[in-house]
Amino acid sequence: MNGKKVLLAAAGVLILGAVTFAIWKMTGEKPGNASEERKTASVTETPDPTPETQEEWAERIRQMRKNAESGGTVDFHENDLFTIRVSMKDVNDPVYIMTLTYKLGGDVMGMQTTAQYDQKPIENDPGFTLSPLEFPEGCTTEGFSFWLGIYDKEEEGEDEPEHFCETELCEAFTPEYGETYEFVLSGSYEKGFVLTRKN
């Protein structure tokens, strides 16, 4: 993942494991047509340097937030990020777009979206990577939860995909930066999808 470029949108930093889209359900913009007016920042991920104190880490994050807001360069360390990995081995139908909508407590913080470059079904287990910039300044990750949106292919001439499902909101937990959390997605468009945490 080192050196991988990502886009910083208004909702937060979206790490592109495949292609990141803006979902038209929330923004009115179809995938691939995101507004050029949004400020973006060049973001890289580098190995962690000498260990920091909590105060040094918080100050560095504050500086990163300022750089991001001004469209500057943001240089994440590996331990500045946590990842939600979704296993697709028990999914019975093709999934073309997957969204992750995340909350802290009762408040929705933002959304991330992933899909294949070639507009084919998602083949590999998608990962959604979040940084402190996804959350209000000074917030911890306590009470973090999310749900997934699963989209079928949008047929030519249609405004919406043929099938769409959402999972239930997962049980809240407190993710730690630098860690990866594994979930398993199972089910189908007909019977619905279920999200189960592995670790």
N, C-alpha and C positions, 0 to 999 in steps of 0.2 A: 504493500500500500504506500510505501514511501514515495513522495514526490507526486502523488496522484492529484490532479487538479479537480477542484470542485467549485460549485457556484454558491455564493452567499445570497440568498433571496430574502425578501422581507420577513418571511416566517422563520428564517434561521439558516444554518449552514446545511446544505444537502450534499452528502457524499455520494458520488456517482459510482456505484458498483457496476451498473449497466448504463442506463440513460435516465436522467432525472427529468421528470415532466412536471408542469403545473397542472393540477387537476381542474378541469373546466367546471366541475360541480361547484367548487368554492370560488373560483376566480373569474369564470366566464371565458377562460382562454383554453382552447383545445391543446392537447400535448403537442409540443414543438412550436407553439406560437406564444411563448411567454413574452411579456412586455419588455421592450428594450430600455424602458425608462427606469427599471429597477436598478438600484446601485448594486454592483457586484464587486467582489474582492478576490484576489488571487490567493488561494489557500494551499499550503503544502503540509505534509506530515513528516516529522523527523524523529529520529530516536531521542529518547529522553536524555537530557544533559545531567550535570551534577544535581543530586537531590535538592529540592527547595524546601524552605519552611512554608507553612500555610500562608503566612503573610506575603512572602515573595511570590507564591503561586497566585494569590488573589490579585496582587498588583499587576502581574503579567497578564492575567485574564482581563483586567480593566483596560490595559493598554491595547490588547487585541480587540476588545469591543469598540474602542474609539477608532482603531484602524479600519475595522469592518464597516462601521457607520459612515466613514468618509470614503469608502471604496478603495482603501489601501491594501497592503499585503498582510495576511494573517498566517503565522507559522505555528501550527499546532505541534505539540509533542504527543507521542503515542498515549501517554497517560492523561492527556486532556480530553480523551474521547471514551465513550462506551458504546458498545454495539449490540443491537438486537438482531440475532440470526434466526431465520425462519426456515425450518426443514419442510420440503415439499414432497417427501417420499410417500405420504399417505393421501395426497390430493388426487382425486379421480378425474378431474376435468382440466383442460388447458387454462392457464392463467396468463393473460397478456399484460395486465397492469396491476400492481399491488400498491396500496397506500397504507401508511402507518400514521394514525392520528394520535397524538400523545397529550397527556394531561398531567398536571400537578394538583393533587386534591380534586376539587370540583371544576377546575378551570382548564379549558383547552389551550395548550401552548402553541401548537402548530401541527404541520403535516409534512411527511416526506413521501416520495413516490418513486417507484422503480419500474423499469420495463426493459425489454431487449432492444438493442440498437436496431436490429433488422425487423422489428415489429412482429416477431414470432413469439410463441409462448415462452415464458420464463423457464429456463432449463436448470440453472444452478440455484442453490439455496440463497435467497437474497439476504443482504445484511443492511441494516439501517444504522448509521453511525451518528451519534449526537454529541455535541460539545456544550460547554457552559453558555455559549452564545445563543443556544436554543431557548434559554430560560431567562427570566428577568434578573437583573443584576442583584447579587446578594442572596439569591435563592439556592437552596440545596436541592437534591434530587429526591428528598423524602416525599412519599405519596405518589411516585411516578406510576402511571399506568397507560395503556394504549389499547386500541383496537385496530384491526386490519380491514381494509376494503379490497375486495377481489373482483376484478373486471375481466369479462370475456372480450373477444375481439369486436371492434366496431366495424360493422359491415359498410361497404362503400355506399355512399348516399344517405347513411343513417347518422343521426346526431348523437346517439347513445349506443353503448354496447348492448348486445342481445341479452346478456345476463350480468347481474351485479349482486354481490352478497357482502354482508359485513359480519365480522365475528362479534361475540360479546366482549365487553371491556374486560381485560385481564385483571387479575387481583393485583392491587397496588403493592409495590415494593420499593426499595431504596437502592438503585444501581450505583455502583462505584466506578469512577472514571478509571480507564485502563482495563476494564473487564468486558467480557463478551457473555451475553445471556442467550441461551438456546431455547427456542420454542418449536413445537411441531404443529403444523397446520394439516388438518384432515377434513375430508368431506367432499361435497359436490355442490353445484349450483342448485340442483333439484332438492337435495336434502339439507343444504346449509353447510357451513364450515365451522369447525371447532378449533380453537387455539389452546394448546396445552404447554405449560412450561416444563422444560427438562431439568434445569438446574437453578 
